[in-house]
Amino acid sequence: MNKIILDNYPINYQVFFKNIKHMYLRIENGQIVVTCNKKTKKKTIEAFINNKKSWILSRLTVEPIFLYSKKSMFFLGEKFPVTINEKQKKYICFDNNKFIINKNTIDKKLIEKFYINLTITKAKEILNKNSFNYFKVNNLIIKSQLMKSRLGSCNRRKKIIKLNSILTRFDLKYLEMVLYHELAHLKINNHSHLFYQELISIYPNYQKDHKQLNNLIKNIHY
């Protein structure tokens, strides 16, 4: 393991040497990972890292998001403390700006069930709040589950939209954005240029918010 100082911030970095032409860099588990040609010298690697300094620091200084913790958890974009109350009937609830669980142990399935129900509830509230004459939402079924590779999915034939329960950890606008994305698939099945034209016409900040959400998700610790 190597170490480099960026603006007085010590950061570990790991190098993987391969038979490739270009050099690549990513952030993984709070450290820098560089992949480069076998003949690349340390001086060149560190110059490459320094050249990416602003991007690296912006990623590493973002607060990590722990999905399951006895100290704190996220609720619609804010972090709230977790307290233990063994007299509480439900395993987990959110009340008075804090999470309350009834055991001193973390049950990931029950915690995720809480977020799944919250995601479905908030998605239905968005549908009820807005006029969706643009979409055919009659008999629409909203489902949710934790997904590591997708934000949502749409089954046009069965009119089922599934949303990632990770979304209710963040600001509600991201849930709305993903919901709009999946609703747009009720009209256009693929991700063609026409699809994004339609989506941006009803959600103008889609590209900006989608990029922000992707950056948030990269800081999640499952």
LUMVO-165235 format. One record per atom (N, C-alpha, C, O, CB): x, y, z; residue in three letters. Coordinates in steps of 0.2 Angstrom, whole numbers, padded with zeros to 4 digits, always signed. Glycine has a CB too. Example, Ala and Ser with C-alpha at 12.3 -4.5 7.8 and 13.67 -1.06 7.14 Angstrom:
# LUMVO-165235
+0066-0028+0039ALA +0062-0022+0039ALA +0066-0016+0039ALA +0071-0017+0042ALA +0057-0022+0045ALA +0064-0011+0035SER +0068-0005+0036SER +0064+0000+0039SER +0067+0006+0040SER +0070-0003+0029SER 
//
This chain:
# LUMVO-165235
+0004-0006+0000MET +0000+0000+0000MET +0004+0006+0000MET +0009+0007+0004MET -0005+0000+0006MET +0003+0011-0004ASN +0007+0017-0005ASN +0002+0023-0002ASN -0004+0022-0001ASN +0008+0019-0012ASN +0006+0029+0000LYS +0002+0034+0003LYS +0005+0041-0001LYS +0011+0041-0003LYS +0004+0035+0010LYS +0000+0045-0002ILE +0001+0052-0005ILE -0002+0057-0002ILE -0007+0056+0001ILE -0001+0052-0013ILE +0001+0063-0001ILE -0002+0069+0002ILE -0005+0074-0003ILE -0002+0076-0007ILE +0003+0072+0006ILE -0012+0075-0002LEU -0015+0080-0007LEU -0018+0085-0002LEU -0023+0084+0001LEU -0021+0076-0011LEU -0015+0091-0003ASP -0018+0097+0001ASP -0018+0095+0009ASP -0022+0096+0012ASP -0025+0099-0001ASP -0012+0092+0011ASN -0011+0090+0018ASN -0016+0085+0020ASN -0017+0083+0026ASN -0012+0096+0022ASN -0019+0081+0015TYR -0023+0076+0017TYR -0020+0069+0015TYR -0020+0068+0009TYR -0030+0077+0013TYR -0018+0065+0019PRO -0015+0059+0018PRO -0020+0053+0015PRO -0025+0052+0018PRO -0011+0056+0024PRO -0018+0051+0009ILE -0023+0046+0006ILE -0019+0040+0004ILE -0013+0040+0001ILE -0026+0049+0000ILE -0021+0034+0005ASN -0018+0028+0003ASN -0020+0027-0004ASN -0026+0028-0007ASN -0021+0022+0007ASN -0015+0024-0008TYR -0017+0022-0015TYR -0014+0015-0017TYR -0008+0013-0014TYR -0015+0027-0020TYR -0017+0011-0021GLN -0015+0005-0023GLN -0014+0005-0030GLN -0018+0008-0034GLN -0020-0001-0020GLN -0009+0001-0033VAL -0008+0001-0040VAL -0009-0006-0043VAL -0006-0011-0040VAL -0001+0004-0041VAL -0012-0007-0048PHE -0012-0013-0051PHE -0009-0012-0058PHE -0011-0008-0062PHE -0020-0016-0052PHE -0004-0016-0059PHE +0000-0016-0066PHE -0003-0021-0071PHE -0003-0027-0069PHE +0008-0017-0064PHE -0005-0019-0077LYS -0007-0023-0082LYS -0004-0021-0088LYS -0001-0016-0089LYS -0015-0023-0082LYS -0005-0026-0093ASN -0003-0025-0100ASN -0008-0020-0104ASN -0011-0023-0109ASN -0002-0031-0103ASN -0008-0014-0102ILE -0013-0009-0105ILE -0009-0003-0107ILE -0003-0002-0105ILE -0019-0007-0100ILE -0012+0001-0111LYS -0009+0007-0114LYS -0010+0013-0109LYS -0005+0017-0108LYS -0011+0009-0121LYS -0016+0014-0107HIS -0018+0020-0103HIS -0018+0019-0096HIS -0018+0013-0093HIS -0025+0023-0106HIS -0018+0024-0092MET -0019+0024-0085MET -0026+0026-0083MET -0029+0031-0085MET -0014+0029-0081MET -0028+0022-0078TYR -0035+0023-0075TYR -0035+0024-0067TYR -0031+0022-0064TYR -0040+0018-0077TYR -0040+0028-0065LEU -0040+0029-0058LEU -0047+0029-0055LEU -0052+0031-0059LEU -0037+0036-0056LEU -0048+0026-0049ARG -0055+0026-0046ARG -0054+0026-0039ARG -0049+0025-0036ARG -0059+0019-0048ARG -0060+0028-0035ILE -0060+0028-0028ILE -0064+0022-0026ILE -0069+0020-0028ILE -0063+0034-0025ILE -0061+0018-0021GLU -0064+0012-0019GLU -0062+0011-0011GLU -0056+0011-0009GLU -0061+0006-0023GLU -0067+0010-0007ASN -0066+0009+0000ASN -0062+0015+0003ASN -0058+0013+0007ASN -0064+0002+0001ASN -0063+0021+0001GLY -0059+0026+0004GLY -0052+0027+0002GLY -0048+0031+0005GLY -0060+0026+0011GLY -0050+0024-0003GLN -0043+0024-0006GLN -0043+0025-0013GLN -0048+0023-0017GLN -0039+0019-0003GLN -0037+0027-0016ILE -0037+0028-0023ILE -0034+0021-0026ILE -0030+0018-0023ILE -0032+0033-0025ILE -0037+0019-0031VAL -0035+0013-0035VAL -0033+0015-0042VAL -0037+0018-0046VAL -0040+0008-0035VAL -0027+0014-0044VAL -0024+0016-0050VAL -0022+0009-0054VAL -0019+0004-0052VAL -0017+0020-0050VAL -0024+0009-0060THR -0023+0003-0065THR -0018+0006-0071THR -0021+0011-0074THR -0029+0000-0068THR -0013+0004-0072CYS -0008+0006-0077CYS -0004+0001-0080CYS -0004-0005-0078CYS -0004+0012-0074CYS +0000+0003-0085ASN +0005-0001-0088ASN +0010-0004-0084ASN +0012+0000-0079ASN +0008+0002-0094ASN +0013-0010-0085LYS +0018-0013-0080LYS +0024-0009-0080LYS +0028-0009-0075LYS +0019-0020-0083LYS +0026-0005-0085LYS +0032-0001-0085LYS +0031+0006-0082LYS +0036+0010-0082LYS +0035+0000-0092LYS +0025+0008-0080THR +0024+0015-0077THR +0028+0016-0070THR +0027+0012-0066THR +0017+0016-0076THR +0031+0021-0070LYS +0035+0023-0064LYS +0031+0026-0059LYS +0026+0029-0060LYS +0041+0027-0066LYS +0033+0026-0052LYS +0030+0029-0047LYS +0029+0036-0048LYS +0023+0039-0046LYS +0033+0027-0040LYS +0034+0039-0050LYS +0034+0047-0051LYS +0028+0049-0056LYS +0024+0053-0055LYS +0040+0049-0054LYS +0027+0045-0061THR +0022+0046-0066THR +0015+0045-0063THR +0010+0048-0064THR +0023+0041-0072THR +0014+0039-0059ILE +0008+0038-0056ILE +0006+0043-0051ILE +0000+0045-0051ILE +0009+0031-0052ILE +0011+0046-0047GLU +0009+0051-0042GLU +0007+0058-0046GLU +0003+0062-0043GLU +0014+0052-0037GLU +0010+0059-0051ALA +0009+0065-0055ALA +0002+0064-0058ALA -0002+0069-0058ALA +0014+0066-0061ALA +0000+0058-0060PHE -0007+0057-0063PHE -0012+0058-0057PHE -0017+0061-0058PHE -0007+0050-0066PHE -0010+0056-0051ILE -0015+0057-0045ILE -0016+0064-0044ILE -0021+0066-0043ILE -0012+0053-0039ILE -0010+0068-0044ASN -0010+0075-0042ASN -0014+0079-0047ASN -0018+0083-0046ASN -0003+0078-0042ASN -0014+0076-0053ASN -0018+0080-0059ASN -0026+0079-0058ASN -0030+0083-0060ASN -0016+0077-0065ASN -0027+0074-0054LYS -0034+0072-0052LYS -0036+0074-0045LYS -0041+0072-0043LYS -0036+0065-0054LYS -0032+0078-0042LYS -0033+0080-0035LYS -0040+0083-0033LYS -0043+0081-0028LYS -0027+0085-0033LYS -0042+0088-0037SER -0049+0091-0035SER -0054+0086-0035SER -0058+0085-0031SER -0050+0096-0040SER -0054+0081-0040TRP -0059+0076-0041TRP -0059+0071-0035TRP -0064+0069-0032TRP -0059+0073-0048TRP -0053+0069-0034ILE -0051+0064-0028ILE -0054+0067-0022ILE -0057+0064-0018ILE -0044+0062-0028ILE -0052+0073-0020LEU -0054+0076-0013LEU -0061+0077-0013LEU -0064+0076-0007LEU -0050+0083-0012LEU -0064+0079-0018SER -0072+0080-0018SER -0075+0073-0017SER -0080+0073-0014SER -0074+0083-0025SER -0072+0068-0019ARG -0075+0061-0018ARG -0074+0059-0011ARG -0078+0056-0007ARG -0073+0056-0023ARG -0068+0060-0009LEU -0066+0057-0002LEU -0068+0061+0004LEU -0068+0058+0009LEU -0058+0056-0002LEU -0070+0067+0003THR -0072+0071+0009THR -0079+0071+0009THR -0082+0074+0014THR -0070+0078+0008THR -0083+0068+0005VAL -0090+0067+0006VAL -0091+0062+0011VAL -0088+0056+0012VAL -0093+0064-0001VAL -0096+0063+0016GLU -0098+0059+0021GLU -0100+0052+0019GLU -0105+0052+0015GLU -0103+0062+0026GLU -0097+0047+0021PRO -0100+0040+0019PRO -0107+0039+0022PRO -0109+0041+0027PRO -0095+0035+0022PRO -0111+0035+0018ILE -0118+0034+0020ILE -0118+0026+0022ILE -0118+0022+0018ILE -0123+0035+0014ILE -0119+0025+0029PHE -0120+0018+0031PHE -0127+0017+0031PHE -0131+0020+0035PHE -0116+0018+0038PHE -0129+0011+0028LEU -0136+0010+0028LEU -0139+0007+0034LEU -0145+0008+0036LEU -0137+0004+0022LEU -0135+0003+0038TYR -0137+0000+0044TYR -0132+0001+0049TYR -0126-0001+0049TYR -0137-0008+0043TYR -0134+0005+0054SER -0130+0008+0059SER -0134+0008+0066SER -0140+0011+0066SER -0126+0014+0058SER -0131+0007+0072LYS -0134+0008+0078LYS -0133+0015+0080LYS -0136+0017+0085LYS -0131+0003+0083LYS -0129+0019+0077LYS -0128+0026+0079LYS -0133+0031+0075LYS -0136+0035+0078LYS -0121+0028+0077LYS -0134+0030+0068SER -0138+0035+0065SER -0139+0032+0058SER -0136+0027+0055SER -0134+0041+0063SER -0145+0034+0055MET -0147+0032+0048MET -0150+0038+0045MET -0152+0043+0048MET -0152+0026+0049MET -0151+0037+0038PHE -0153+0043+0034PHE -0161+0042+0033PHE -0164+0036+0032PHE -0149+0043+0028PHE -0164+0048+0032PHE -0171+0048+0031PHE -0173+0054+0027PHE -0172+0060+0029PHE -0175+0048+0038PHE -0174+0053+0020LEU -0176+0058+0016LEU -0171+0064+0016LEU -0173+0070+0016LEU -0183+0061+0017LEU -0165+0062+0015GLY -0159+0067+0014GLY -0156+0070+0020GLY -0151+0073+0020GLY -0162+0073+0011GLY -0158+0067+0026GLU -0155+0070+0033GLU -0153+0064+0037GLU -0156+0058+0036GLU -0160+0074+0036GLU -0148+0065+0041LYS -0146+0059+0045LYS -0149+0061+0052LYS -0148+0066+0055LYS -0138+0059+0046LYS -0151+0055+0055PHE -0155+0056+0062PHE -0152+0050+0066PHE -0150+0045+0064PHE -0162+0055+0061PHE -0152+0052+0073PRO -0149+0047+0078PRO -0153+0041+0079PRO -0159+0041+0077PRO -0148+0050+0085PRO -0150+0035+0081VAL -0154+0029+0082VAL -0154+0028+0090VAL -0149+0029+0093VAL -0151+0023+0079VAL -0160+0027+0093THR -0160+0025+0100THR -0164+0018+0101THR -0167+0016+0096THR -0165+0031+0104THR -0162+0015+0107ILE -0165+0009+0108ILE -0171+0010+0113ILE -0170+0013+0118ILE -0160+0004+0111ILE -0177+0006+0112ASN -0182+0006+0116ASN -0185-0001+0116ASN -0189-0002+0111ASN -0188+0012+0114ASN -0184-0005+0121GLU -0186-0012+0121GLU -0193-0013+0121GLU -0196-0018+0120GLU -0182-0016+0126GLU -0197-0007+0124LYS -0204-0008+0125LYS -0208-0007+0118LYS -0214-0008+0118LYS -0206-0003+0130LYS -0204-0004+0113GLN -0208-0003+0107GLN -0210-0010+0104GLN -0206-0014+0103GLN -0203+0001+0102GLN -0216-0010+0101LYS -0218-0016+0098LYS -0215-0017+0091LYS -0212-0023+0090LYS -0226-0016+0097LYS -0215-0012+0087LYS -0211-0013+0080LYS -0204-0013+0081LYS -0201-0010+0086LYS -0214-0008+0076LYS -0200-0017+0077TYR -0193-0017+0077TYR -0190-0010+0076TYR -0186-0008+0079TYR -0190-0022+0072TYR -0193-0006+0071ILE -0190+0000+0069ILE -0196+0005+0068ILE -0201+0003+0064ILE -0185+0000+0064ILE -0195+0011+0070CYS -0200+0017+0068CYS -0196+0023+0068CYS -0190+0024+0071CYS -0206+0017+0072CYS -0199+0028+0064PHE -0196+0035+0064PHE -0201+0040+0068PHE -0206+0040+0066PHE -0194+0037+0057PHE -0198+0043+0073ASP -0203+0047+0077ASP -0199+0053+0081ASP -0193+0051+0083ASP -0207+0043+0082ASP -0201+0059+0080ASN -0198+0065+0084ASN -0191+0065+0082ASN -0186+0066+0086ASN -0198+0064+0091ASN -0190+0065+0075ASN -0183+0066+0072ASN -0178+0061+0075ASN -0172+0063+0076ASN -0181+0073+0074ASN -0180+0055+0076LYS -0175+0050+0077LYS -0178+0043+0075LYS -0184+0042+0075LYS -0173+0050+0085LYS -0173+0038+0074PHE -0175+0031+0073PHE -0175+0028+0080PHE -0171+0029+0084PHE -0170+0028+0068PHE -0180+0024+0081ILE -0181+0020+0087ILE -0181+0012+0085ILE -0185+0010+0081ILE -0187+0022+0091ILE -0177+0008+0088ILE -0177+0001+0087ILE -0178-0002+0093ILE -0176+0000+0098ILE -0171-0002+0083ILE -0181-0008+0093ASN -0182-0011+0100ASN -0177-0017+0102ASN -0178-0020+0107ASN -0189-0014+0100ASN -0172-0017+0098LYS -0166-0022+0100LYS -0160-0019+0100LYS -0159-0014+0096LYS -0167-0028+0096LYS -0155-0021+0103ASN -0148-0018+0103ASN -0144-0022+0097ASN -0138-0022+0097ASN -0145-0019+0109ASN -0148-0025+0092THR -0144-0028+0087THR -0148-0025+0080THR -0153-0023+0080THR -0145-0036+0087THR -0144-0026+0075ILE -0146-0023+0068ILE -0149-0029+0064ILE -0146-0034+0063ILE -0140-0020+0065ILE -0155-0028+0062ASP -0159-0033+0058ASP -0160-0029+0051ASP -0164-0025+0050ASP -0165-0035+0061ASP -0155-0031+0047LYS -0155-0028+0040LYS -0162-0029+0036LYS -0164-0024+0033LYS -0149-0030+0036LYS -0164-0035+0037LYS -0171-0036+0033LYS -0176-0032+0036LYS -0180-0029+0032LYS -0172-0043+0034LYS -0177-0031+0042LEU -0182-0027+0045LEU -0181-0020+0044LEU -0186-0016+0043LEU -0183-0028+0053LEU -0175-0017+0044ILE -0174-0010+0042ILE -0175-0009+0035ILE -0178-0004+0033ILE -0166-0009+0044ILE -0173-0014+0031GLU -0175-0013+0024GLU -0182-0013+0022GLU -0185-0009+0018GLU -0171-0018+0019GLU -0186-0017+0026LYS -0193-0017+0025LYS -0196-0010+0027LYS -0201-0008+0024LYS -0196-0023+0030LYS -0194-0007+0032PHE -0196+0000+0034PHE -0195+0005+0028PHE -0199+0008+0026PHE -0192+0002+0040PHE -0189+0004+0025TYR -0188+0009+0019TYR -0192+0007+0013TYR -0194+0011+0009TYR -0180+0009+0017TYR -0193+0000+0012ILE -0197-0002+0006ILE -0204+0001+0007ILE -0207+0004+0002ILE -0197-0009+0006ILE -0207+0000+0013ASN -0214+0003+0014ASN -0214+0011+0013ASN -0219+0014+0010ASN -0216+0001+0021ASN -0208+0014+0016LEU -0208+0021+0015LEU -0207+0023+0008LEU -0211+0028+0005LEU -0202+0024+0019LEU -0204+0020+0004THR -0203+0021-0003THR -0209+0021-0007THR -0211+0025-0011THR -0198+0017-0007THR -0213+0015-0006ILE -0220+0014-0009ILE -0224+0020-0007ILE -0228+0023-0011ILE -0223+0008-0007ILE -0225+0022-0001THR -0229+0027+0002THR -0228+0034-0001THR -0232+0037-0004THR -0229+0027+0010THR -0221+0035-0001LYS -0219+0042-0004LYS -0220+0042-0012LYS -0222+0047-0014LYS -0212+0043-0003LYS -0219+0037-0015ALA -0221+0037-0022ALA -0228+0038-0024ALA -0230+0041-0029ALA -0218+0030-0025ALA -0232+0034-0020LYS -0239+0035-0021LYS -0242+0042-0019LYS -0246+0045-0022LYS -0243+0030-0016LYS -0238+0046-0014GLU -0240+0052-0013GLU -0238+0057-0018GLU -0242+0062-0020GLU -0236+0055-0006GLU -0233+0056-0022ILE -0230+0060-0027ILE -0236+0059-0033ILE -0237+0064-0036ILE -0223+0058-0030ILE -0238+0053-0034LEU -0243+0052-0039LEU -0249+0055-0038LEU -0253+0058-0042LEU -0244+0044-0040LEU -0251+0055-0031ASN -0258+0058-0030ASN -0257+0066-0030ASN -0262+0069-0031ASN -0260+0056-0023ASN -0251+0068-0028LYS -0250+0076-0028LYS -0250+0079-0035LYS -0253+0084-0036LYS -0244+0077-0024LYS -0247+0075-0040ASN -0247+0078-0046ASN -0252+0075-0051ASN -0255+0070-0050ASN -0240+0076-0049ASN -0253+0079-0056SER -0258+0077-0061SER -0254+0073-0067SER -0250+0076-0070SER -0262+0083-0064SER -0255+0067-0068PHE -0252+0063-0072PHE -0256+0061-0078PHE -0256+0055-0080PHE -0249+0057-0069PHE -0259+0066-0081ASN -0262+0065-0088ASN -0258+0063-0093ASN -0259+0060-0098ASN -0266+0072-0090ASN -0251+0065-0092TYR -0246+0063-0097TYR -0245+0056-0097TYR -0244+0053-0103TYR -0239+0067-0096TYR -0246+0052-0092PHE -0245+0045-0091PHE -0251+0042-0090PHE -0256+0045-0087PHE -0240+0044-0086PHE -0252+0036-0092LYS -0258+0032-0090LYS -0256+0028-0084LYS -0253+0022-0084LYS -0260+0027-0096LYS -0258+0030-0078VAL -0256+0028-0072VAL -0262+0024-0068VAL -0262+0021-0063VAL -0254+0033-0067VAL -0268+0023-0072ASN -0273+0019-0069ASN -0271+0012-0068ASN -0268+0009-0073ASN -0279+0019-0074ASN -0273+0009-0062ASN -0271+0002-0061ASN -0263+0001-0060ASN -0261-0005-0061ASN -0274-0003-0066ASN -0259+0006-0060LEU -0252+0006-0059LEU -0250+0003-0052LEU -0253+0005-0047LEU -0249+0013-0060LEU -0246-0002-0052ILE -0243-0005-0046ILE -0236-0003-0044ILE -0232-0003-0049ILE -0243-0013-0047ILE -0235+0000-0038ILE -0229+0002-0036ILE -0226-0003-0031ILE -0229-0005-0026ILE -0229+0009-0033ILE -0220-0005-0033LYS -0216-0010-0028LYS -0209-0007-0027LYS -0207-0002-0030LYS -0216-0017-0032LYS -0206-0010-0022SER -0199-0008-0020SER -0195-0013-0017SER -0198-0018-0014SER -0200-0002-0015SER -0189-0013-0018GLN -0184-0017-0015GLN -0177-0014-0015GLN -0176-0010-0019GLN -0184-0024-0019GLN -0172-0017-0011LEU -0165-0014-0012LEU -0162-0017-0018LEU -0162-0023-0018LEU -0162-0016-0005LEU -0159-0013-0022MET -0156-0015-0028MET -0149-0012-0028MET -0149-0006-0028MET -0160-0014-0034MET -0144-0016-0030LYS -0137-0013-0030LYS -0135-0010-0037LYS -0130-0007-0038LYS -0132-0018-0028LYS -0139-0013-0042SER -0137-0011-0049SER -0142-0007-0053SER -0140-0004-0058SER -0135-0017-0053SER -0148-0006-0050ARG -0153-0002-0053ARG -0157+0003-0048ARG -0157+0001-0043ARG -0158-0007-0057ARG -0159+0008-0051LEU -0163+0013-0047LEU -0170+0012-0048LEU -0174+0013-0043LEU -0162+0020-0049LEU -0172+0008-0053GLY -0179+0007-0054GLY -0180+0002-0060GLY -0176+0001-0064GLY -0184+0013-0054GLY -0186+0000-0061SER -0188-0004-0067SER -0195-0003-0068SER -0199-0001-0064SER -0186-0011-0066SER -0197-0004-0075CYS -0204-0003-0077CYS -0206-0009-0081CYS -0203-0011-0086CYS -0205+0003-0081CYS -0212-0013-0079ASN -0215-0018-0083ASN -0221-0015-0087ASN -0226-0014-0083ASN -0217-0024-0079ASN -0220-0013-0093ARG -0226-0010-0096ARG -0232-0014-0097ARG -0237-0011-0096ARG -0223-0007-0103ARG -0231-0020-0098ARG -0237-0025-0100ARG -0241-0025-0093ARG -0247-0025-0093ARG -0234-0031-0102ARG -0237-0027-0088LYS -0241-0028-0081LYS -0242-0021-0077LYS -0246-0021-0072LYS -0237-0032-0077LYS -0239-0016-0080LYS -0240-0009-0077LYS -0237-0009-0070LYS -0241-0007-0065LYS -0247-0006-0077LYS -0231-0012-0069ILE -0228-0012-0062ILE -0222-0008-0063ILE -0217-0009-0067ILE -0226-0020-0061ILE -0221-0003-0058ILE -0215+0000-0057ILE -0212-0002-0051ILE -0215-0002-0045ILE -0216+0008-0057ILE -0205-0004-0051LYS -0202-0005-0045LYS -0196+0000-0044LYS -0192+0002-0048LYS -0198-0013-0046LYS -0196+0002-0037LEU -0191+0007-0036LEU -0186+0005-0030LEU -0188+0001-0026LEU -0195+0014-0033LEU -0180+0007-0031ASN -0175+0005-0026ASN -0176+0008-0020ASN -0177+0015-0019ASN -0168+0007-0029ASN -0176+0004-0014SER -0178+0007-0008SER -0172+0011-0005SER -0173+0015+0000SER -0179+0001-0003SER -0167+0012-0008ILE -0161+0016-0007ILE -0163+0023-0007ILE -0160+0028-0004ILE -0155+0015-0011ILE -0168+0025-0011LEU -0170+0031-0013LEU -0173+0036-0007LEU -0172+0042-0007LEU -0175+0031-0019LEU -0176+0032-0003THR -0179+0036+0003THR -0174+0038+0008THR -0175+0041+0014THR -0185+0033+0006THR -0167+0036+0007ARG -0162+0038+0011ARG -0160+0046+0009ARG -0157+0049+0013ARG -0156+0034+0011ARG -0162+0047+0003PHE -0160+0054+0000PHE -0165+0059+0000PHE -0171+0057+0002PHE -0156+0053-0006PHE -0164+0065-0003ASP -0169+0070-0004ASP -0174+0067-0008ASP -0173+0063-0013ASP -0166+0076-0007ASP -0181+0069-0007LEU -0186+0066-0010LEU -0186+0067-0018LEU -0189+0064-0021LEU -0193+0069-0007LEU -0183+0073-0020LYS -0182+0074-0027LYS -0179+0068-0031LYS -0181+0067-0037LYS -0178+0080-0028LYS -0175+0064-0028TYR -0172+0059-0032TYR -0177+0053-0033TYR -0177+0050-0038TYR -0166+0056-0028TYR -0181+0052-0028LEU -0186+0047-0029LEU -0191+0049-0034LEU -0193+0045-0038LEU -0190+0046-0022LEU -0193+0056-0034GLU -0197+0058-0039GLU -0194+0058-0046GLU -0198+0056-0051GLU -0199+0066-0038GLU -0188+0059-0046MET -0184+0059-0053MET -0184+0052-0056MET -0186+0051-0062MET -0177+0061-0052MET -0183+0047-0051VAL -0183+0040-0054VAL -0190+0037-0055VAL -0191+0034-0060VAL -0180+0035-0048VAL -0195+0040-0052LEU -0202+0038-0053LEU -0204+0041-0060LEU -0207+0037-0064LEU -0206+0041-0047LEU -0202+0047-0061TYR -0203+0050-0068TYR -0200+0046-0073TYR -0203+0045-0079TYR -0201+0057-0068TYR -0194+0044-0072HIS -0190+0040-0077HIS -0194+0034-0079HIS -0195+0032-0085HIS -0183+0038-0075HIS -0196+0030-0074GLU -0200+0024-0075GLU -0207+0025-0078GLU -0209+0021-0082GLU -0200+0020-0068GLU -0210+0030-0076LEU -0217+0032-0079LEU -0216+0034-0086LEU -0220+0032-0090LEU -0220+0038-0075LEU -0210+0037-0088ALA -0209+0038-0095ALA -0209+0032-0099ALA -0210+0032-0105ALA -0203+0043-0096ALA -0206+0027-0096HIS -0206+0020-0100HIS -0213+0017-0101HIS -0213+0013-0105HIS -0202+0015-0095HIS -0218+0020-0098LEU -0225+0018-0100LEU -0226+0020-0107LEU -0231+0017-0110LEU -0230+0020-0095LEU -0223+0025-0109LYS -0224+0028-0116LYS -0219+0025-0121LYS -0220+0023-0126LYS -0224+0035-0116LYS -0212+0025-0119ILE -0207+0023-0123ILE -0203+0018-0119ILE -0200+0020-0114ILE -0202+0030-0125ILE -0202+0012-0122ASN -0199+0007-0119ASN -0191+0007-0118ASN -0188+0005-0113ASN -0201+0000-0122ASN -0188+0010-0123ASN -0181+0010-0123ASN -0178+0017-0120ASN -0182+0021-0118ASN -0178+0009-0130ASN -0171+0018-0121HIS -0168+0024-0119HIS -0166+0028-0125HIS -0160+0030-0125HIS -0162+0022-0114HIS -0170+0029-0129SER -0168+0032-0135SER -0168+0040-0134SER -0170+0042-0129SER -0173+0031-0141SER -0165+0043-0139HIS -0165+0051-0139HIS -0172+0053-0137HIS -0173+0058-0134HIS -0162+0054-0145HIS -0177+0050-0141LEU -0184+0053-0140LEU -0186+0052-0133LEU -0190+0056-0130LEU -0189+0049-0144LEU -0184+0046-0130PHE -0186+0045-0123PHE -0184+0050-0118PHE -0187+0053-0114PHE -0183+0038-0120PHE -0177+0052-0119TYR -0174+0057-0114TYR -0177+0064-0116TYR -0178+0069-0112TYR -0167+0058-0115TYR -0179+0066-0122GLN -0183+0072-0124GLN -0189+0072-0120GLN -0191+0077-0117GLN -0184+0072-0131GLN -0193+0067-0120GLU -0199+0067-0116GLU -0198+0068-0109GLU -0202+0071-0106GLU -0203+0060-0118GLU -0193+0064-0106LEU -0192+0064-0099LEU -0190+0071-0097LEU -0192+0074-0092LEU -0186+0059-0097LEU -0185+0074-0100ILE -0183+0081-0099ILE -0188+0086-0099ILE -0188+0091-0096ILE -0177+0083-0103ILE -0193+0085-0104SER -0198+0090-0105SER -0203+0090-0098SER -0206+0095-0097SER -0203+0088-0111SER -0203+0085-0095ILE -0207+0084-0089ILE -0203+0085-0082ILE -0205+0086-0077ILE -0211+0078-0088ILE -0196+0083-0083TYR -0192+0084-0077TYR -0185+0087-0080TYR -0180+0084-0081TYR -0190+0077-0074TYR -0185+0094-0080PRO -0180+0098-0083PRO -0173+0096-0080PRO -0168+0097-0084PRO -0181+0105-0083PRO -0173+0095-0074ASN -0166+0094-0070ASN -0164+0087-0070ASN -0160+0085-0066ASN -0167+0097-0063ASN -0167+0083-0074TYR -0165+0076-0074TYR -0158+0074-0074TYR -0155+0071-0070TYR -0169+0072-0080TYR -0154+0077-0079GLN -0147+0076-0080GLN -0143+0078-0074GLN -0139+0074-0071GLN -0144+0079-0086GLN -0144+0084-0071LYS -0141+0086-0065LYS -0142+0082-0059LYS -0138+0080-0056LYS -0143+0094-0064LYS -0149+0081-0058ASP -0151+0077-0052ASP -0148+0069-0053ASP -0146+0066-0047ASP -0158+0077-0051ASP -0148+0067-0059HIS -0146+0060-0059HIS -0139+0059-0058HIS -0136+0054-0055HIS -0147+0058-0067HIS -0135+0064-0060LYS -0128+0064-0058LYS -0126+0065-0051LYS -0122+0061-0048LYS -0124+0070-0062LYS -0130+0069-0048GLN -0129+0070-0040GLN -0131+0064-0037GLN -0128+0062-0032GLN -0134+0076-0038GLN -0136+0060-0039LEU -0138+0054-0036LEU -0133+0049-0037LEU -0132+0045-0032LEU -0145+0052-0038LEU -0130+0048-0042ASN -0125+0043-0044ASN -0119+0044-0039ASN -0116+0040-0037ASN -0123+0043-0051ASN -0117+0051-0038ASN -0112+0052-0033ASN -0113+0050-0026ASN -0109+0048-0023ASN -0110+0060-0034ASN -0120+0051-0024LEU -0122+0049-0017LEU -0121+0042-0017LEU -0119+0039-0012LEU -0129+0052-0016LEU -0124+0038-0021ILE -0124+0031-0021ILE -0117+0028-0020ILE -0116+0023-0017ILE -0127+0028-0027ILE -0112+0031-0024LYS -0105+0029-0023LYS -0102+0029-0016LYS -0097+0026-0015LYS -0101+0033-0028LYS -0105+0033-0012ASN -0103+0033-0005ASN -0106+0029+0000ASN -0106+0030+0006ASN -0103+0041-0003ASN -0111+0025-0003ILE -0115+0020+0002ILE -0110+0014+0004ILE -0107+0011+0000ILE -0121+0018-0002ILE -0111+0013+0010HIS -0108+0007+0013HIS -0114+0002+0015HIS -0118+0003+0020HIS -0104+0008+0019HIS -0114-0004+0012TYR -0119-0009+0013TYR -0118-0013+0019TYR -0122-0017+0021TYR -0121-0013+0007TYR 
//
